[in-house]
Amino acid sequence: QGVMNHRISQAKGQSLCLFLQRGNVAGTDGVFFGEYPLWVLFSCSLKNQGGRKMENIVQTVTTVNNAVNEFVWGMPMLIMLVGTGILMTILTRAFQVSKFKYWMKKTIGGIFTNKHITAHTAKDDRSISQFQSLCTALAATIGTGNISGVAAAIATGGPGSVFWMWIVAIFGMMTNYSENVLGIYYRRKNEDGEWCGGAMYYLKDGLGSYPGYKKIGSVLAVLFSCFCILASFGIGNMGQINSIAVNMTEAFRIPAWVTGVCLMAVAALVVLGGIKRIAAVTEKLVPFMALAYIVGAIVIAVMNASNIIPAFAIIFKCAFTGRAAFGGVVGATVKDAVTWGMKRGVFSNEAGLGSSVMVHSNSNVKEPVMQGMWGIFEVFADTIVVCSLTALVVLTSGLVDLQTGAMLTTTEKTAMVAEAFGLAFGKFGTGFIAVAVLLFAFSTVLGWSHYGSKAFEYLFGIKATVGYKVVFVAFIIVGATMNLDLAWDLSDTFNGLMAIPNLIGVVSLSSLVYRITQNYVDRAFLHKDVKPMYSVFPEYQQQEEKEPSEV
């Protein structure tokens, strides 16, 4: 009547160790089938059936997710994202190009000339400065994708993918601009006096204000919020933390659980403090990490100065001709270059996903167009600057044949940047990239914690956000110590699904974005005496009209 230990082979070659008490099943003790009691075989049969059912469920979920993911990150959605950017570019008369000097002066230039842009708000004011809103948005967008993602695009789609990444960014500037304009125009204050804005609000109050579209607007707002919350735990949390843990283990032999515990403690101190504490950290962290990486990349480019012109030449060449196969490395077609370039551009700067507008709406700005210009600069800094420098590092370091575009390295595509820095700076270079991944990825976690919190607040109220933040922080240790590929794949899909309701909102309200932009141009450039368009809500409109003009 002792404990029996039977190891029974599973269908996929796995083993299951059963510890069962023979006497627990009455009437089956003396019945044997071969060397095993019948009750053991019956129990194993039930276990195997349960295991097969779970495997079937996981397989079904994986299959469905792959199909949906192929759409949300496939060519149809990419066309929708770029198409929206083209539409907004036409409606605003190419604001990002025609007013380039102006928005650069008002954004990055204003940091050094306008104290209001960087000045912290009073303790009782729950809004944040324009610079803090930019840094928090960049914290979420500048992540591991700016390092490993660009290298992966070049390895898979060829150097030509960089060109299409630029194209997506140029039009994406106006998509991001439009999201911010709508975010400021439709934002409102919650019971704590904190600004709340985002796609869910301009869907409900903007699209929902059209005759017969009230329910549609509300449903799309709820869907967007649900997608955002689910994405925040994967793309915005576990996926980033896992990248950090793996890099810390490989570079410095630090156990994953140690990394997880440390990051969870730091994140708890920041995330639970709310948007003002997150902004206070990101306004210091983002400029430091971005400048450090930019300087390092520029130094490598200068060290390989003779390869800079050939690097740009192969980018333009492969953008329209593809990359030939070489040395056993599979070639890349023009379609590959377009697809991977567009994917990297969208995934990197998140223009069209409706994510960063949630923090831009917390700004103490009054002009919707002013915050829209920060949205343009956000995409410019993320893709045109950081991603382009990553591409230049990879292309000028001898990892790519600048005549054919073929890969000359066998290093895993995501580790190519580390190899390039290692070639230039030795062990310091690889360590530098490990720290860069730490800062880039952790800052993304901080930014996404706010996005998820705002979506959760929209659905369940501000008091419920404390529970969300606690769970969000707890999931950091999960991301550091467990490899949950399916969970991350699902999160990646939810991240992409955010674009569908958001783009519907932006396109349906595109005429409003045009009117708000034209209103600003009339006042700022044509000096017309017209009433400003600050907010859809009369009480906020009147309140802002009493304050000094930002034009």
N, C-alpha and C positions, 0 to 999 in steps of 0.2 A: 504494500500500500504506500510505497514511497513516492517521491517526486520523480517524474520521468522527464528526461531532457531529449527531445527529438529534433534534429535539424533537418528540415524538409526543403528541398530545392523548389524555388519559385520559377515562374515562367520566364523572367528576364535574367535568370542566372543568379538572382539574389538568394539569400538564405534567411530563414526565419527560425529562431530558436523558441520552441514551445515548452513552457514549464506548466505541466498540468497534473492534477491529482486524479489518479485512476478511479478512486472510489467516489468521486463527485457525481458520476453519471450512473444512476441506478439501473441495474439490469443489463449493463453492457460490459461489465468487468471481465466476464469469462468468454466473450465472443471475440475471436481473433481472425484477422484476414492476413495470412502470411505471418510475418513477425510482429505486426502491429495490431493492437486492440482496435476493434471496429469503431469505438467511440472516438479514438484519436484521429482516425482517418476522416470520420464525419466532421470533427471539429476543424481539422485542417481544410476540408473541403469548403466549409463555411468561411474560413479565413481567406482562402484563395479567391472565393467568389467576391467577398468584400473588397479584397485588394484589386481584383480585376475591375470591379465597378468603379473604384476610386481612380484607377488608371484610365478607364474609359472616360470618366468625367473630366480628368485633367487633360486628356488628349482632345476631347471635344472643345473644352475651353481654349486650349492652345490653337486648335484649328480655326475656331471662330475669331479669336483675337488676331491671328496672323492675317486673316482675310480683311478684317476691319482695319488693322494697322497698315496693310498694303494700300488701302484707300486713303486713310488720313495722312499718311506720309508718302503717298504715291503721286503720280503725275496729275491726276484730276484735282486733288486738293492743292498741290503746288501751283497749278494753273489758277485756281480760285484765289490763292493768296497773292500771287503776283498780279493777277488781273485786278484785284481790289486796289493794289498799290498803283497800277497804271491809271485806273479810274480816278483815284484821288489826286494823282499827279496832273491829270488833264483838267479836272475841276478847279484846282488851285493854281493853274497855270505854272506848273513845275516850280512850286514854291521852294523846294529843297535845292533847286539849281539857281533859279532867278534871284532868290533872296539869300544865297549862300553867305555872302559877306555879312549880311544883317543878322542872321540867326547865330552865326559864329560869334559876332560881337556881343549879342544879347545873352549867350550861354557861357561858353568857356571864357570869353573876354570879360563878361560881367562879373565873373568870380574875383577878378583883380581890381575892378573899378566900381562895383556896386555892392556896398555892405549889406544891403537888404537881401541879396541872394544867398549869402552865407551866414548871416546873423541868426543866432538861435532864437526861437520864440520864447515867450515868457513861460514860467512854470505852469500857470493856469491855462495856457493856450495849448490845446492838444494837437495842433498842426505842426508840421516840420518845415524847415527852410527848403527853398528850391534846390539848393546844392545837395542837401541831405536826401531829398526825394530822388535825385539823379543817382547818387551813390548807392542808395538802397536798391534801385532798379538795376543798376549795373552789377551790383553784388549778385543778383539773381541770374542775370543774363551772361555775365562773364564767368564761365565755369570750365569744367574739364573739356567741354566741347571745343573751346577756343584753342586748346593745346592738342589733345589727342584726336578730336573730331576733324580738324582741318587736315591733319596728317592722314587720317583714314580716308578722307575725300580724295586726296591726291593719289594715295596708293590704289584706291578702287576705281576712281573716275578719271585719273590722270591729271596732269597739271592744268588742263583746260577747265577743270571744275572750279578753280579759283576765279576765273573770269565770270562764270555764271553766278558765283557767290556774290561778286560785286554787283552784278545786275539786279539780283534779288534785293540786296541791301539798298540800292538807290531807290527802287520803288517801295521797298519796305519802310523807308523813312517816312513816306507819306501815309502809310497805313498806321504806323505808330503815332504819327502826328494826329491823325483823325481820331484814334482811340483816346488820346489825351485830351483833345478838344472836347469830345463828347463826355469824357469822364469828369472834367471840371464843370461843364455846363449842367450836368444832371446830378452832381453830387449833392449830398445833404448831410447834416450833422446828426449823430446818434445821441442817446440820452446822456452820454458822458461828454458831449461837446466835441467829439472827434469826427473829422470829415470821413464820409464813406462814399466811395465812388467805384466804378468799374463797369464791365460789360453787363452785369446783372441789372444794374440800375438804368442804363440807357436802353436796355432791352425792355424792361418793364414800363418805364415812364416815357421812353421815346417811341420805340416801335409799338408799344402798347397803347399809345395815345391816338394812333390811327384808327379810324372807324372800322370796327369788326376785327381788330387785331389785339384786343386787350388780353384775351386768354393765351393767344399765341406768344405774345411778349412775355407773359408771366411764366409760361411753361419753359420757354427757352432760357429765361433767367435762372430758373431752378436747375435745369440741365447743365448749364454752364457752371453753376456753383458746385454741383455734384462732381462733375468732371475735374474741376479745379482741386477739390478736397482730395479726391483719389490720386490725382497726379502729384500732389504735394508730398505724399508719403513715399513715393517711389522716385521719380525724377528729381524732386526737390528735397529728398532726405536720404533714403537708404542707398540709392544708386550713387550719390555723391560721397557719402560716408564710406561706402565699400571701396571706392576708388582711392580715398585717402588711406584707409587701413592697409590695402594691398601695397601702395607705394611706400608707406612707412615701414612695412615689414621687409620689403625688398631692399630699400635704401639704407635703413638704419637698424634692421632686425628687431623692431619694436612689435611685440605681439598684438594681434588685432584687437583683443579684448581690452588691452591697456589704452590703445588709441580710442576705442569706443567709449570707455568710461571717462576719459579726459575730455573728449569732445562733448559728451552728454552733459558733463558738469558745466563747461563753459557755455554751451548753448542754453542751459537752464537759466543761468544768470542773465543772459541777454534776451532770449525769447519771452520769458515770463515777465520781463519788464515792459513789454509793449513796444509800440512803434517808435516812441521817442528814444528809448534805449537802443533799439536796433539801429536807428538812424545815427545815433551818437557813435556807435561802433563802426558802421559802414563808412561814414564820412572820413574816418581815419584809415580804415583798413583798405578800402578800394583804391584811393589814390596811391597808397604805398605799394600795394601788390601790382597794380597796373603799370606804374612808372618803373618799378624794378624789372618787371618782365620786358617792358618796351625797351629799356636801356640795354638789357642783356641781349635781346634780339637784334637791336641796332648794332651792337658791338660785333656780333657774329657776322652780320651783313657787311660791315666795314672790313672785317678780316678777310672776307671772301668777295671783296668789291668787284673783282674781275668777272664774277659770275652773275652780278645783278642784272645787267642788260640781257644776257642770254636767258636768265630766269624769266624775265618779263616776256621775252620773245617766245619761249616755249609755252607759256601760259596762253598767249593769243593764238599760237599755232594749233595747239591741241584743243582749244575751245571750239574750233570749226573743222578739224580734221581727225580728232581722236588720237589715241596713242597706240603705236604698233607694239605687237608682242615682241619680247626680247629676253633671251636667256632663260626660257621656261616660264617667264612671267606673262600672265594673260594680258592681252591688249585691252584697251578701253575705247569704246565707240564714242561718237559725239553725244549720243543719247546718254551714255554713262556719265560723261562730263557734265551735261546739262542737269541730269537728275541729282547727282551727288553734290554739285555746286549749289543747286537750289535747296536741297535738303539741308546742307550745312548752313547756308545763309539763314534759312527760316529757323532751324533748330537753335542756332547760336543767338540771334538777336530777338527771337520770339515775336517779331512783328506780325500781327495778325492773330496771335493766340489770345490776346486780351488779358495778359497776365500783369505786365508792369504798370498798366493804368491804375491798378488798385493802390499802388504806393504813390504814384504821381498825383492822385486825387487827394492825398494827405498834405500836399504842399500849401504854404500860406500865400500862394499866388492868387490873383484875382482875374487875370486875363486868360481865358481858355487857350488862345493862340500862343501866349507866352509859354505855357506848359507844353503845348504842342511842339514848340521849337526845342524844348529839352528832350522830347521824344525823338526828334530828328537827330539830335546830337548823340543820344544814347545808341542808336543804330550805327551811326558814323564811328563812334569810339569802339564799339564792340566788334564790328565786322570789317569796316574799311581800315581801321588801325590795327587792332589786336590780331584778328584772324589773318590779315594780310602779312603782318610781320612773322607770324607762325609759318605761313606758306613760304615766305622768303628765306627763313632759317632752314627749312627742309630742302628747298630747291638749290640754295647756294652752298650747301655743306657737302656736296658730293654724293648724296644719297640717291639722286635722280640724274639720269643721262639727259643733259640739256640739249642734245641734238635730236633725240627720239622721244624723250619723255618717259623712257622705260625706267623701272625701279632697279637700283644697283645694290640695294641692301636686302638682306633676308630677315632683318629685324621686324618683329610684329608691328603692324602699321601704327598702332596706338603708342608705341615706344620710340617712334622715329625722332620725335622732338628731343627726347632725352638723349638719344644717340648723337644728335647734332650738337647739343650743348656739351656732351661728353667729349666729342672730337675737338671742340674749341677750348674747353676749360678743364678737361680731365674729370676726376672724381667730383670736384666742386660743381661741375656742370650738371651731372646727374642728380646730385644732392639738391642743387638749386631748383631743378624741375620738380623733384619730390615735394619740396617746400611750396613751390608755386601751385602744384596740384592741391596741396593742403589748404592754402589760402583761397584759391579760386573756388574750390568745391565747398569749403565751409561757409564762405560768404554767400554762395548760392543757397545753402540750407537756411541761412538767416533771412534772406529775401523771400524765399518760398514759404517760410513759416508765417510771414505776414499775409501772403496771398491766400493761403489755406485758411488762416484765421478770419480774414474778411469774408470769404465765401461761406464759412461756417456761421459767421455772425448774420449774414443775410438770411440763412435758412432757419437758424435757431435762436437768434438774439445775442446781444453782447455778453450776457452773463455766462452763456454756454461756452464761450471761447476759451475760458480758463481750462476746461476739461480737454478741449482740442489741443491746446498748447502742451499740457502735461503728457498726453498720449504722443504727440509729435516728438517731444524730447525723448521719451522712452524708446521710441522706434530707432533712435540713433544707435543704440547698442546692438539692436537687431541687424541693422545694416552693416555694422562693422564685423560681426561675427558669423553671419549666415549668408549663403549664396542663394538668393531667391530669384532665379532667372525669370520664372513665369510672372512673379509679382511685379518685377521691373518692366517686363514686356507689356503687361497690362497697363501699368502706369504710363508708359510711353504712349500707348494708344489713347488713354484718357487725356493726356497732354495735348495730343493732336486733335482729339474730339472737341476740345475747348474752342478751336478755331471756327467750327461750323456755326454755332449760335452767335459768336462774336462777329464773324464776317457778315452774317445776315443783318445784324444790328448796324454795322458800319455802312454797308451798302444802302440799306433802307433809309438811313439818316444822312446820306452823303450830301444831299441838297442843303441840309442844315449846316454841315461842316463848311460848305461853300459860302453860305450866308455869313457865318461867324467870321470866316477868314476875310471875306470882302469887307465886312464891317470894320475889322482891325486895319486892313490896308487903307480904307477910306480915312481913318483917323490918324494912322501913323505915317502914311506916305503921301496921301492927297490932302491931308489937313482939313477934312470936312467936319462940320459940326453935326455929328449924328450920335444918336443914343447908343452907348456901348451894349454889347450882348454878353453879360457876365453869367447869368444863370436862368434856368427855366422857371425857377421858383421866385415869385415876386418879392418875398421877404429877404432872400439872399441878394437879389438884384438891387433892391433899395439899399441894403446894408453896404454893398460894395460901391455903389454910386457915391456914398458919403465919404469914402476913402480917396486919397490922392490917386490920380491916374498913373498907370504904369507905362503908358505910351509916351 
